[in-house]
Amino acid sequence: MFEDEAELVNALKLIEIDKFKKNCNGYEFIEGFQKTLVRKGELSKPQLTQLKRLAKQVYKYHNNL
């Protein structure tokens, strides 16, 4: 799906929450992660771990599955 964590984080930045929440699970996490990236510039280790768990949903969003 994603080559590394940086690619996954970049994909996270491109998500439009309104579209994501219609078809994908975990939008509450994604929305929070985006806010954290804006405020702090990076995710904490626990947030990154959770984002990895949601990688399938991020992939699904970006590939219109």
C-alpha positions as CSV (number, residue, x, y, z in Angstrom):
1,M,0.0,0.0,0.0
2,F,2.5,2.6,1.2
3,E,6.2,2.4,0.9
4,D,7.0,4.0,4.2
5,E,5.5,6.1,7.0
6,A,6.3,9.4,5.2
7,E,4.2,8.3,2.2
8,L,1.3,7.4,4.5
9,V,1.6,10.8,6.4
10,N,1.6,12.7,3.0
11,A,-1.5,10.8,2.0
12,L,-3.1,11.7,5.3
13,K,-2.5,15.4,4.5
14,L,-4.4,15.2,1.2
15,I,-7.6,13.7,2.7
16,E,-10.7,15.8,2.6
17,I,-12.6,14.8,5.7
18,D,-16.1,15.4,4.3
19,K,-15.4,12.9,1.4
20,F,-13.5,10.5,3.7
21,K,-16.3,10.1,6.3
22,K,-18.8,9.1,3.6
23,N,-17.0,5.9,2.6
24,C,-14.3,5.1,5.1
25,N,-14.0,4.2,8.8
26,G,-12.0,6.1,11.4
27,Y,-12.6,9.6,10.2
28,E,-12.5,10.9,13.8
29,F,-8.9,9.7,14.0
30,I,-7.9,11.1,10.6
31,E,-9.4,14.5,11.4
32,G,-7.5,14.6,14.7
33,F,-4.3,13.6,13.1
34,Q,-4.6,16.3,10.5
35,K,-5.1,18.9,13.2
36,T,-2.1,17.6,15.1
37,L,0.0,17.9,11.9
38,V,-1.1,21.5,11.5
39,R,-0.3,22.4,15.2
40,K,2.8,20.4,15.8
41,G,4.1,19.4,12.4
42,E,4.3,15.7,13.3
43,L,2.4,12.8,14.9
44,S,3.3,11.2,18.2
45,K,4.4,7.5,18.1
46,P,0.9,6.3,19.4
47,Q,-0.8,8.4,16.7
48,L,1.5,7.0,14.0
49,T,0.8,3.5,15.2
50,Q,-3.0,4.2,14.9
51,L,-2.5,5.7,11.5
52,K,-0.8,2.6,10.4
53,R,-3.9,0.6,11.5
54,L,-6.0,2.9,9.4
55,A,-3.7,2.7,6.4
56,K,-6.2,0.5,4.5
57,Q,-8.9,3.2,4.9
58,V,-6.4,5.9,3.7
59,Y,-5.5,3.7,0.7
60,K,-9.2,3.0,0.0
61,Y,-9.9,6.7,0.0
62,H,-7.1,7.6,-2.4
63,N,-7.8,4.8,-4.8
64,N,-11.6,5.3,-4.8
65,L,-12.3,1.7,-3.7
